């Protein structure tokens, strides 16, 4: 598997995003320290993949953050921290980092890098991540994310665990998406989650 580079719809082509998904990560504590220490080489959106419902969930946050960057509306340190904040259903920036950002115990890690300068390329991102992340690079896909998602935690964060429009799934019992919701339920959850993100932006 390899780092994926995507161009978001309605975003200028000079701002592609580079996405990598890792499992069995062993050095999250080190990555977090480098990020919080302001090391520019570690300026990424480091996201705990257990709270990512789908690829659309991640791309919606990326689109919002890059759009806010281009319009001078970012509220956090940079576009990468803004991606993490964009996942939040409320306006508490610190809380968004605790809920969605990398922790010392993160083992499933989603990494997003925006090409905010010509020096940030697919090759440079892939090479650096290959050196600094001690984990297994896997495909960024809904199928792989399904196996990582903690559905009960996602429902709790977005206050959907007792939602009238989203039925509880089998994943609640084990706190994992491995044997959790079926496709139709995950799609309903995805719509509700992205809707909550959008409502936060409008508030």
C-alpha positions as CSV (number, residue, x, y, z in Angstrom):
1,X,0.0,0.0,0.0
2,X,1.1,3.6,-0.5
3,X,0.4,7.1,0.5
4,X,-2.6,8.4,-1.6
5,X,-2.6,11.9,-3.1
6,X,-6.0,13.4,-3.9
7,X,-7.4,16.6,-5.3
8,X,-10.5,17.8,-3.5
9,X,-13.4,19.0,-5.6
10,X,-13.7,22.8,-5.9
11,X,-10.2,23.2,-4.3
12,X,-7.4,24.6,-6.5
13,X,-5.2,21.9,-7.9
14,X,-2.1,23.3,-6.2
15,X,-3.5,22.2,-2.8
16,X,-3.7,18.4,-3.1
17,X,-3.9,16.3,0.1
18,X,-1.7,13.4,0.9
19,X,-3.3,10.6,3.0
20,X,-1.8,7.6,4.8
21,X,-3.5,5.1,7.0
22,X,-1.5,3.0,9.4
23,X,-2.3,0.1,11.7
24,X,-0.3,-1.4,14.6
25,X,1.4,1.9,15.2
26,X,4.0,1.6,18.0
27,X,5.4,5.2,18.4
28,X,2.3,7.4,18.7
29,X,3.6,8.9,22.0
30,X,6.8,10.1,20.1
31,X,4.7,11.5,17.2
32,X,2.4,13.3,19.5
33,X,5.4,14.9,21.4
34,X,6.9,16.1,18.1
35,X,3.6,17.6,17.0
36,X,2.9,19.4,20.3
37,X,6.5,20.5,20.4
38,X,6.0,22.5,17.2
39,X,8.4,20.5,15.1
40,X,7.6,21.6,11.6
41,X,8.7,18.3,10.1
42,X,5.8,16.7,12.0
43,X,3.2,19.2,10.8
44,X,0.5,16.8,9.9
45,X,-3.1,16.1,10.8
46,X,-2.5,13.1,13.1
47,X,-6.0,11.5,13.6
48,X,-6.9,8.5,15.7
49,X,-8.5,6.3,13.0
50,X,-10.7,4.5,15.6
51,X,-13.1,7.6,15.4
52,X,-13.1,7.8,11.6
53,X,-16.3,6.4,10.2
54,X,-15.4,6.5,6.5
55,X,-13.2,8.1,3.9
56,X,-15.9,10.7,3.3
57,X,-15.7,11.6,7.0
58,X,-12.0,12.4,6.6
59,X,-12.3,14.1,3.3
60,X,-15.2,16.4,4.6
61,X,-12.9,17.6,7.4
62,X,-10.1,18.1,4.9
63,X,-12.3,20.1,2.5
64,X,-13.6,22.3,5.3
65,X,-10.1,23.0,6.6
66,X,-8.6,23.8,3.2
67,X,-11.5,26.0,2.3
68,X,-11.2,27.9,5.6
69,X,-7.4,28.3,4.9
70,X,-8.1,29.8,1.5
71,X,-10.6,32.2,2.9
72,X,-8.5,33.2,5.9
73,X,-10.9,31.6,8.4
74,X,-8.8,29.0,10.2
75,X,-9.1,29.2,14.0
76,X,-6.3,26.9,15.1
77,X,-2.5,26.9,14.5
78,X,-2.5,25.7,10.9
79,X,-4.5,23.9,8.2
80,X,-3.5,20.5,9.7
81,X,-4.7,21.2,13.2
82,X,-7.8,22.7,11.5
83,X,-8.5,19.4,9.9
84,X,-8.7,17.8,13.4
85,X,-10.9,20.7,14.6
86,X,-13.2,20.3,11.5
87,X,-14.1,16.9,12.7
88,X,-15.7,18.3,15.9
89,X,-19.4,18.7,16.4
90,X,-18.7,21.8,18.7
91,X,-16.5,24.8,18.8
92,X,-14.1,23.6,21.6
93,X,-10.7,23.3,19.8
94,X,-8.9,21.6,22.7
95,X,-11.7,19.1,23.1
96,X,-11.5,18.3,19.4
97,X,-7.8,17.4,19.7
98,X,-8.5,15.1,22.7
99,X,-11.3,13.3,20.9
100,X,-9.9,13.0,17.4
101,X,-6.2,13.7,17.6
102,X,-3.4,11.2,18.2
103,X,-2.9,10.0,21.7
104,X,-0.1,8.1,23.4
105,X,-2.0,4.8,22.9
106,X,-3.2,5.3,19.3
107,X,-2.5,2.2,17.3
108,X,-4.7,3.0,14.2
109,X,-3.5,6.3,12.7
110,X,-4.8,8.4,9.9
111,X,-2.3,11.0,8.6
112,X,-3.2,13.9,6.3
113,X,-0.9,16.5,4.8
114,X,-1.9,19.4,2.7
115,X,0.5,20.7,0.0
116,X,0.6,24.3,1.3
117,X,3.9,24.8,-0.6
118,X,5.5,23.4,-3.7
119,X,8.1,21.6,-1.6
120,X,5.4,19.3,-0.1
121,X,5.0,16.5,-2.6
122,X,3.7,12.9,-2.7
123,X,7.3,11.7,-2.6
124,X,8.4,13.9,0.3
125,X,5.4,13.0,2.4
126,X,5.7,9.3,1.6
127,X,9.4,9.2,2.4
128,X,9.1,11.1,5.7
129,X,6.2,9.1,7.0
130,X,8.0,5.9,6.0
131,X,10.9,7.0,8.2
132,X,9.0,8.3,11.3
133,X,5.9,6.2,11.7
134,X,6.5,2.7,13.2
135,X,3.5,1.0,11.8
136,X,2.0,-0.9,8.9
137,X,0.8,1.2,6.0
138,X,-2.6,0.0,4.8
139,X,-5.2,1.1,2.2
140,X,-7.2,4.3,2.9
141,X,-10.6,2.8,2.2
142,X,-13.9,2.3,3.8
143,X,-13.3,-1.5,4.0
144,X,-10.1,-1.0,6.1
145,X,-11.6,1.8,8.2
146,X,-14.6,-0.5,9.0
147,X,-12.2,-2.7,10.9
148,X,-10.8,0.1,12.9
149,X,-13.8,2.2,13.8
150,X,-15.1,2.2,17.4
151,X,-18.8,2.7,16.6
152,X,-19.8,3.2,20.2
153,X,-17.2,6.0,20.6
154,X,-18.3,7.7,17.4
155,X,-21.9,7.7,18.5
156,X,-21.0,9.1,21.9
157,X,-18.8,11.9,20.4
158,X,-21.6,13.0,18.0
159,X,-24.4,12.3,20.5
160,X,-25.9,9.6,18.2
161,X,-25.9,6.7,20.7
162,X,-29.5,7.4,21.5
163,X,-30.4,9.0,18.2
164,X,-33.9,8.5,17.0
165,X,-32.8,8.3,13.3
166,X,-29.8,6.0,13.8
167,X,-30.5,2.6,15.1
168,X,-27.9,1.0,17.5
169,X,-25.7,-1.6,15.9
170,X,-24.0,-4.7,17.0
171,X,-20.8,-2.8,17.2
172,X,-21.9,-1.3,20.5
173,X,-21.4,-4.6,22.3
174,X,-17.8,-4.8,21.5
175,X,-17.0,-1.2,20.9
176,X,-15.6,-2.0,17.5
177,X,-16.6,-1.8,13.9
178,X,-15.2,-5.2,13.1
179,X,-18.6,-7.0,13.7
180,X,-20.6,-3.8,13.9
181,X,-23.1,-2.0,11.8
182,X,-24.1,-3.1,8.3
183,X,-23.5,-0.9,5.2
184,X,-26.9,0.9,5.4
185,X,-26.5,1.8,9.0
186,X,-22.9,3.0,8.5
187,X,-24.2,5.2,5.7
188,X,-26.9,6.7,8.0
189,X,-24.2,7.3,10.7
190,X,-22.0,9.0,8.1
191,X,-24.8,11.3,7.0
192,X,-25.5,12.2,10.6
193,X,-21.8,12.8,11.5
194,X,-21.1,15.0,8.5
195,X,-24.2,16.9,9.2
196,X,-23.1,17.5,12.8
197,X,-19.8,18.8,11.5
198,X,-21.5,21.2,9.1
199,X,-23.9,22.5,11.8
200,X,-20.9,23.3,14.0
201,X,-19.5,25.3,11.2
202,X,-22.7,27.2,10.8
203,X,-22.9,28.1,14.5
